[in-house]
Amino acid sequence: MKYKNASMETVDVKIRELLRNSSLTTEEQKFLTTEEQGFLMKKGLFLFGVTGSGKTYTLYAIKNHFQSFNFQSFNSNSCNVENWVELLTEIKDRIAEKKSIKYTIEHITGHNFVFLDDVGAEKSTEWVQETLYLIIDRCYRNEKTLFITTNLSMEEFSVKYGDRLLSRICGMCDTYEMPKIDKRVNE
């Protein structure tokens, strides 16, 4: 797997600071190691930026970081980085088989950490918007830590999915714009 060795050491320092400081007061941080602080996060990340800027790598680095610790709230066997387009295909397949999508949504949002990659890469339809809303709203109501990546700016995301959805995401996530460079092309 391409991102098997993705590491927080190579992730932008600003992102590491956001993760470390997003949920705890300075007083609380004094008593915890960096690793412990990461597991007590109340806010995730909304990473946006140009194609190839390292959003997916960062998502896997965060997941791998959490996975490297044997922590009860993170079950590495059942929590994955979900590619949004692939996930939509899976949900459509379940519908075609006359099965409820509720199981799929519960499976995704049934963990403390939810990772959605490449939101906005799909062809937009009303059904896609409703499906994303169901997942994000479930995360919001159940106080999950959400990590989401997109090539869309905040404004473009709002236009495509609506202010209601973006408001929930902003309530759950710190936002970070990746550097405007395509690392795949400039390596």
Backbone as numpy.savetxt, mean C-alpha at the origin, in Angstrom:
# Nx Ny Nz CAx CAy CAz Cx Cy Cz
11.96 -14.31 -7.59 11.11 -13.12 -7.59 12.00 -11.89 -7.59
11.64 -10.93 -8.39 12.44 -9.73 -8.58 12.68 -8.94 -7.30
11.69 -8.80 -6.46 11.81 -7.93 -5.28 12.07 -8.70 -3.98
12.48 -9.94 -4.11 12.72 -10.78 -2.94 13.73 -10.15 -1.97
14.72 -9.47 -2.51 15.77 -8.87 -1.67 15.63 -7.36 -1.51
14.47 -6.82 -1.84 14.25 -5.38 -1.65 14.46 -5.04 -0.19
15.21 -3.99 0.06 15.64 -3.69 1.43 15.39 -2.23 1.79
15.01 -2.01 3.04 14.78 -0.65 3.53 16.06 0.19 3.50
17.22 -0.44 3.54 18.47 0.31 3.52 18.63 1.12 2.24
18.00 0.67 1.17 18.13 1.38 -0.11 16.94 2.28 -0.43
15.98 2.34 0.50 14.80 3.20 0.32 15.14 4.60 0.80
14.57 5.60 0.15 14.79 7.00 0.49 14.65 7.23 1.99
15.59 7.97 2.54 15.60 8.28 3.98 14.30 8.93 4.42
13.73 9.79 3.59 12.49 10.48 3.94 11.35 9.48 4.14
11.32 8.44 3.34 10.28 7.41 3.49 10.50 6.66 4.80
11.73 6.33 5.10 12.01 5.64 6.36 11.61 6.50 7.56
11.82 7.79 7.45 11.43 8.70 8.54 9.90 8.76 8.67
9.21 8.82 7.53 7.74 8.82 7.57 7.22 7.57 8.28
7.78 6.43 7.92 7.35 5.18 8.53 7.65 5.16 10.02
8.78 5.66 10.39 9.20 5.64 11.79 8.37 6.59 12.63
8.00 7.72 12.07 7.40 8.77 12.88 5.90 8.95 12.67
5.29 8.15 11.85 3.91 8.42 11.48 2.89 8.14 12.58
3.27 7.41 13.60 2.23 7.01 14.53 2.52 7.27 15.99
3.75 7.52 16.32 4.10 7.59 17.73 4.55 8.99 18.14
4.23 9.34 19.36 4.73 10.60 19.88 6.22 10.45 20.18
6.90 11.56 20.31 8.33 11.54 20.62 8.57 10.79 21.93
7.71 10.98 22.88 7.85 10.30 24.18 7.73 8.79 24.01
6.77 8.34 23.19 6.59 6.91 22.96 7.79 6.31 22.24
8.35 7.08 21.29 9.47 6.58 20.50 10.71 6.30 21.34
10.87 7.00 22.42 12.06 6.85 23.27 12.20 5.42 23.79
11.10 4.73 23.97 11.11 3.43 24.62 11.09 2.26 23.64
11.09 2.56 22.35 10.98 1.49 21.37 12.14 1.50 20.39
12.51 0.33 19.92 13.50 0.25 18.86 12.83 0.66 17.55
13.63 0.91 16.54 13.09 1.26 15.23 12.16 0.17 14.71
12.54 -1.07 14.89 11.73 -2.18 14.41 10.38 -2.22 15.13
10.41 -2.01 16.44 9.16 -2.02 17.21 8.26 -0.86 16.78
8.84 0.29 16.49 8.05 1.44 16.07 7.31 1.13 14.78
7.96 0.44 13.86 7.35 0.11 12.58 6.10 -0.72 12.72
6.07 -1.59 13.72 4.92 -2.44 13.90 3.77 -1.77 14.61
3.99 -0.62 15.16 2.94 0.10 15.85 2.38 1.25 15.02
2.74 1.26 13.75 2.29 2.34 12.88 0.79 2.40 12.78
0.27 3.60 12.75 -1.14 3.81 12.53 -1.40 4.31 11.13
-0.36 4.81 10.48 -0.50 5.34 9.12 0.39 4.57 8.17
-0.14 4.37 6.97 0.63 3.75 5.92 1.21 4.82 5.02
1.42 4.44 3.76 1.99 5.38 2.79 1.21 5.34 1.48
1.02 6.51 0.91 0.48 6.68 -0.43 1.66 7.19 -1.25
2.26 6.29 -2.04 3.42 6.63 -2.85 2.96 6.90 -4.28
3.32 8.06 -4.80 2.94 8.37 -6.17 4.13 8.96 -6.92
4.11 8.79 -8.22 5.19 9.32 -9.02 5.27 8.68 -10.38
6.29 9.07 -11.13 6.44 8.63 -12.50 6.76 7.14 -12.57
6.52 6.56 -13.71 6.86 5.17 -13.97 8.34 4.95 -13.72
8.65 3.86 -13.02 10.04 3.49 -12.80 10.74 4.23 -11.67
10.00 4.96 -10.87 10.63 5.76 -9.81 10.93 4.97 -8.53
10.53 3.71 -8.48 10.85 2.87 -7.33 9.70 2.62 -6.37
8.49 2.88 -6.80 7.33 2.70 -5.92 7.13 1.23 -5.55
7.14 0.36 -6.53 6.94 -1.07 -6.27 8.08 -1.61 -5.42
9.30 -1.25 -5.75 10.45 -1.68 -4.96 10.27 -1.27 -3.50
9.85 -0.04 -3.28 9.66 0.47 -1.93 8.59 -0.33 -1.19
7.51 -0.66 -1.88 6.44 -1.45 -1.27 6.98 -2.81 -0.81
7.75 -3.47 -1.67 8.32 -4.76 -1.30 9.36 -4.61 -0.19
10.13 -3.54 -0.21 11.12 -3.32 0.85 10.42 -3.20 2.20
9.31 -2.49 2.24 8.55 -2.33 3.48 8.01 -3.69 3.93
7.41 -4.41 3.00 6.88 -5.74 3.34 8.01 -6.65 3.82
9.13 -6.68 3.11 10.25 -7.53 3.51 10.78 -7.14 4.88
10.79 -5.86 5.15 11.26 -5.37 6.45 10.36 -5.92 7.56
9.06 -5.80 7.39 8.14 -6.33 8.38 8.26 -7.84 8.50
8.42 -8.49 7.37 8.51 -9.94 7.34 9.77 -10.44 8.06
10.81 -9.65 8.08 12.07 -10.09 8.69 11.97 -10.21 10.21
10.90 -9.67 10.79 10.69 -9.79 12.22 9.53 -10.74 12.46
9.65 -11.56 13.45 8.58 -12.50 13.78 7.58 -11.77 14.66
6.68 -11.04 14.02 5.74 -10.19 14.76 4.33 -10.68 14.52
3.53 -10.80 15.57 2.20 -11.40 15.50 1.28 -10.72 14.50
1.35 -9.39 14.39 0.39 -8.71 13.53 0.76 -8.77 12.06
1.90 -9.39 11.75 2.30 -9.50 10.35 2.52 -10.95 10.01
1.60 -11.53 9.27 1.72 -12.91 8.84 2.22 -12.91 7.41
3.50 -13.18 7.24 4.13 -13.08 5.93 3.59 -14.09 4.93
3.02 -15.19 5.42 2.50 -16.19 4.50 1.18 -15.78 3.86
0.47 -14.87 4.48 -0.85 -14.55 3.96 -0.99 -13.09 3.52
0.02 -12.29 3.72 -0.06 -10.88 3.34 0.90 -10.63 2.19
0.37 -10.17 1.09 1.19 -9.97 -0.11 1.02 -8.56 -0.64
1.98 -8.18 -1.47 1.82 -6.98 -2.27 0.91 -7.39 -3.42
-0.24 -6.74 -3.51 -1.22 -7.09 -4.53 -1.13 -6.11 -5.69
-0.85 -6.62 -6.88 -0.90 -5.79 -8.08 -2.36 -5.54 -8.38
-2.74 -4.27 -8.50 -4.14 -3.89 -8.62 -4.80 -4.49 -9.87
-4.12 -4.46 -11.00 -4.71 -4.99 -12.24 -4.90 -6.50 -12.12
-3.92 -7.19 -11.57 -4.03 -8.63 -11.37 -5.16 -8.97 -10.39
-5.28 -8.18 -9.35 -6.33 -8.38 -8.36 -7.71 -8.20 -8.99
-7.86 -7.21 -9.84 -9.14 -7.00 -10.53 -9.49 -8.21 -11.41
-8.49 -8.77 -12.06 -8.71 -9.96 -12.89 -9.17 -11.13 -12.02
-8.56 -11.28 -10.86 -8.97 -12.34 -9.94 -10.41 -12.15 -9.49
-10.78 -10.94 -9.17 -12.15 -10.66 -8.74 -13.13 -10.94 -9.87
-12.79 -10.55 -11.10 -13.65 -10.83 -12.25 -13.82 -12.32 -12.44
-12.74 -13.10 -12.27 -12.82 -14.55 -12.40 -13.78 -15.14 -11.37
-13.73 -14.64 -10.15 -14.63 -15.12 -9.10 -16.08 -14.83 -9.47
-16.32 -13.64 -10.02 -17.67 -13.28 -10.44 -18.14 -14.20 -11.56
-17.24 -14.48 -12.52 -17.59 -15.37 -13.63 -17.92 -16.77 -13.13
-17.31 -17.17 -12.03 -17.59 -18.48 -11.44 -18.80 -18.43 -10.50
-19.49 -17.30 -10.50 -20.66 -17.08 -9.66 -20.31 -17.16 -8.17
-19.10 -16.73 -7.83 -18.66 -16.69 -6.44 -18.63 -15.25 -5.97
-18.82 -15.10 -4.70 -18.84 -13.77 -4.10 -17.44 -13.15 -4.08
-17.39 -11.86 -4.34 -16.10 -11.17 -4.24 -15.80 -10.81 -2.78
-16.78 -11.01 -1.92 -16.59 -10.67 -0.51 -15.39 -11.41 0.08
-15.21 -12.68 -0.28 -14.08 -13.46 0.22 -12.76 -12.83 -0.20
-12.67 -12.43 -1.44 -11.44 -11.82 -1.94 -11.15 -10.51 -1.21
-12.17 -9.70 -1.03 -11.98 -8.43 -0.31 -11.60 -8.69 1.14
-12.25 -9.66 1.77 -11.90 -10.00 3.15 -10.48 -10.55 3.25
-10.08 -11.33 2.25 -8.73 -11.89 2.23 -7.68 -10.77 2.15
-7.93 -9.79 1.33 -6.99 -8.68 1.15 -6.95 -7.80 2.40
-8.11 -7.51 2.95 -8.20 -6.55 4.06 -8.20 -7.23 5.43
-8.01 -8.52 5.45 -8.04 -9.26 6.70 -6.73 -9.22 7.48
-5.78 -8.45 7.01 -4.47 -8.36 7.65 -4.27 -6.94 8.17
-3.37 -6.78 9.09 -3.10 -5.45 9.63 -2.46 -4.54 8.60
-1.71 -5.12 7.65 -1.02 -4.36 6.62 -1.59 -4.75 5.26
-2.00 -3.76 4.48 -2.56 -3.99 3.15 -1.69 -3.26 2.14
-1.21 -3.99 1.13 -0.32 -3.44 0.11 -0.99 -3.52 -1.26
-1.29 -2.36 -1.87 -1.88 -2.31 -3.22 -0.90 -1.58 -4.15
-0.51 -2.23 -5.20 0.48 -1.69 -6.12 -0.15 -1.35 -7.47
0.27 -0.24 -8.03 -0.12 0.18 -9.39 -1.59 0.51 -9.55
-2.18 1.10 -8.53 -3.57 1.54 -8.64 -3.61 2.67 -9.68
-4.52 2.57 -10.60 -4.62 3.56 -11.68 -4.11 3.02 -13.01
-3.46 1.85 -12.99 -2.94 1.27 -14.23 -4.02 0.56 -15.03
-5.17 0.36 -14.41 -6.26 -0.37 -15.04 -7.11 0.56 -15.92
-7.91 -0.05 -16.77 -8.89 0.71 -17.53 -10.01 1.07 -16.56
-10.30 2.34 -16.46 -11.25 2.80 -15.45 -12.69 2.56 -15.89
-13.44 1.95 -14.99 -14.88 1.78 -15.18 -15.54 2.06 -13.83
-16.84 2.18 -13.85 -17.57 2.38 -12.60 -17.37 1.19 -11.66
-17.34 -0.02 -12.23 -17.13 -1.23 -11.42 -15.76 -1.19 -10.73
-14.73 -0.78 -11.44 -13.39 -0.68 -10.86 -13.38 0.33 -9.71
-14.02 1.46 -9.92 -14.08 2.48 -8.87 -14.80 1.95 -7.64
-15.90 1.25 -7.84 -16.65 0.68 -6.72 -15.84 -0.38 -5.98
-15.12 -1.20 -6.73 -14.31 -2.25 -6.12 -13.19 -1.64 -5.28
-12.51 -0.63 -5.80 -11.46 0.04 -5.03 -12.05 0.69 -3.79
-13.22 1.30 -3.95 -13.88 1.92 -2.80 -14.16 0.88 -1.71
-14.67 -0.29 -2.10 -14.98 -1.35 -1.12 -13.73 -1.74 -0.33
-12.62 -1.88 -1.02 -11.37 -2.29 -0.36 -10.85 -1.18 0.54
-10.78 0.03 0.03 -10.24 1.15 0.81 -11.15 1.44 2.00
-12.45 1.43 1.78 -13.37 1.70 2.87 -13.27 0.62 3.96
-13.11 -0.62 3.56 -12.95 -1.71 4.54 -11.67 -1.49 5.35
-10.60 -1.11 4.69 -9.34 -0.81 5.39 -9.55 0.34 6.37
-10.24 1.36 5.92 -10.48 2.55 6.74 -11.31 2.21 7.98
-12.41 1.51 7.79 -13.30 1.17 8.90 -12.65 0.22 9.90
-11.80 -0.67 9.40 -11.16 -1.66 10.26 -9.76 -1.25 10.70
-9.40 0.01 10.44 -8.14 0.60 10.89 -6.92 -0.21 10.48
-6.87 -0.57 9.20 -5.72 -1.28 8.65 -4.66 -0.27 8.24
-3.41 -0.72 8.22 -2.32 0.11 7.73 -2.20 -0.14 6.23
-2.44 0.89 5.44 -2.51 0.78 3.98 -1.27 1.36 3.33
-0.72 0.60 2.40 0.37 1.06 1.55 -0.12 0.96 0.12
-0.05 2.05 -0.61 -0.63 2.08 -1.96 0.31 2.85 -2.88
0.47 2.36 -4.10 1.29 3.06 -5.09 0.45 3.38 -6.32
0.82 4.47 -6.98 0.14 4.88 -8.20 1.05 5.80 -9.01
0.84 5.81 -10.32 1.53 6.77 -11.18 0.77 8.08 -11.25
-0.42 8.12 -10.66 -1.26 9.30 -10.71 -0.85 10.31 -9.64
-0.91 11.58 -9.98 -0.71 12.61 -8.96 -1.93 12.61 -8.05
-1.85 13.33 -6.96 -3.00 13.41 -6.04 -4.22 13.96 -6.78
-4.01 14.98 -7.60 -5.12 15.59 -8.35 -5.71 14.60 -9.35
-4.85 13.89 -10.08 -5.32 12.91 -11.05 -6.06 11.76 -10.36
-5.56 11.35 -9.20 -6.20 10.29 -8.44 -7.61 10.72 -8.02
-7.71 11.96 -7.56 -9.00 12.49 -7.14 -9.99 12.54 -8.30
-9.51 12.95 -9.47 -10.38 13.01 -10.65 -10.84 11.61 -11.05
-9.92 10.65 -11.03 -10.25 9.31 -11.48 -11.14 8.54 -10.49
-10.88 8.70 -9.17 -11.58 7.90 -8.18 -12.49 8.68 -7.25
-12.36 10.00 -7.23 -13.24 10.82 -6.41 -12.60 11.26 -5.10
-13.12 12.37 -4.60 -12.61 12.95 -3.36 -12.89 12.07 -2.15
-14.01 11.37 -2.16 -14.37 10.51 -1.02 -13.30 9.45 -0.79
-12.86 8.82 -1.85 -11.85 7.78 -1.73 -10.49 8.37 -1.34
-10.11 9.47 -1.98 -8.83 10.10 -1.66 -8.82 10.59 -0.22
-9.93 11.10 0.27 -10.02 11.55 1.65 -9.75 10.40 2.62
-10.32 9.23 2.35 -10.08 8.07 3.22 -8.61 7.67 3.17
-8.04 7.66 1.98 -6.63 7.29 1.84 -5.75 8.28 2.61
-6.01 9.56 2.45 -5.22 10.57 3.16 -5.38 10.47 4.67
-6.53 10.00 5.12 -6.74 9.78 6.55 -5.94 8.60 7.08
-5.63 7.65 6.20 -4.90 6.45 6.61 -3.42 6.49 6.29
-3.03 7.39 5.38 -1.68 7.34 4.83 -0.98 8.69 4.84
0.32 8.65 5.05 1.15 9.80 4.72 1.38 9.73 3.22
1.51 10.87 2.57 1.74 10.88 1.13 3.19 11.21 0.84
3.70 10.62 -0.22 5.08 10.86 -0.61 5.18 10.80 -2.12
5.72 11.86 -2.71 5.95 11.87 -4.15 7.38 11.39 -4.40
7.49 10.35 -5.21 8.79 9.77 -5.54 9.57 10.74 -6.44
10.90 10.62 -6.45 11.70 11.46 -7.36 11.26 11.25 -8.80
11.29 12.33 -9.57 10.79 12.28 -10.95 11.85 11.78 -11.91
12.26 10.53 -11.69 13.24 9.90 -12.56 12.88 8.44 -12.73
12.96 7.95 -13.96 12.68 6.55 -14.25 13.98 5.79 -14.07
14.10 5.09 -12.95 15.33 4.35 -12.63 15.59 3.20 -13.60
14.56 2.67 -14.19 14.73 1.57 -15.14 15.47 2.04 -16.38
15.16 3.26 -16.80 15.77 3.81 -18.00 17.16 4.39 -17.69
17.33 4.94 -16.50 18.56 5.66 -16.14 19.54 4.85 -15.32
19.41 3.52 -15.31 20.35 2.70 -14.54 21.65 2.53 -15.28
